[in-house]
Amino acid sequence: MSLLAKPFPTEMTTPINLEGNKKMSVEAHRNLFCTAYDECLNEAVKRGWNSFTCVRCPNYTVTHVSPENSIEAFATQRKSA
């Protein structure tokens, strides 16, 4: 079992582009399958950020995302709060 470091989301001044530019896509900036994702999302809301990135977080590359996982799968399989 691997332990995650303290999550470290970073504010983005420009919104993530859901279509088009790969550099600004959700997959390029967030690890949706990270176990700390909800915590980071809550932190961004508390701070009033319009958007955030996971790229500078030490946990960004920890969680392996299998090819069958996608943004669509993520959106339809979210656990309820």
N, C-alpha and C positions, 0 to 999 in steps of 0.2 A: 504494500500500500504506500503510495507516494503522498507526501504532505505538500499542500500548496502554500506558497508564500502569501504574505498579506496582499490582497488584491489592490491594484493601483490603476484605476481608470484615469484617463486624462481628457480634459475638455477639448472638444473640437470646435473651432469657430465657424466652420462651414458644415452644412448638413451632409449626411451620407446620401449618395445618389443611388436609389434603388434600381435604376436602369442606366445603361450607358457605360461611362468611364469606370473601368475595372479598378483603377487606382483609388477611387472614392467609393467603392462598393462595400457592402456590409461584410462580405467574406474577407476583404483586405484589412478591415479595421477592428473586427470583433470576433472573439472566439465564442460563438453562440452556445457551444456544448461544454463550456467550462462550468465546473460546479459552483464557481463564485459569480457567475454571470448575473444572477438575480440581485446579489449584494451590490454589485457595481452599478446595475441599473437603478437600484434604490438610491445609491450615493449620488448619481447624476441628477436624479429628480430632486433630492434634498438640496443640492447645490444650485438648482435652477439652470442646469446646462441644457442647451438645445440638442446637443449631440456629444458623444464621447467615443474614444478609441481605447482599445485594449493593447495596442502595439507596444507600449512601454512597460506593460505589466510583466513581471517575471513568470506569470502563469500562462501567458499568451500562447506559447507553443507546447505546454504540458499535456493538454487533453488531445488525444488523437481523434480526428474526425474521419470516419469511414466514408468512402465514395457514395454510398447510398443515402447519406445524410445530406440534406440541402436546406436552403432557407424555407422552402415550402413544407418540408417534413418538420422542421423546427416549429414553424408557426402553427401547424395543425396538431402537434403533439405536446404543446406546453402544458406543464402541470398547473392545476388551478391553485390559486393562492389561498 
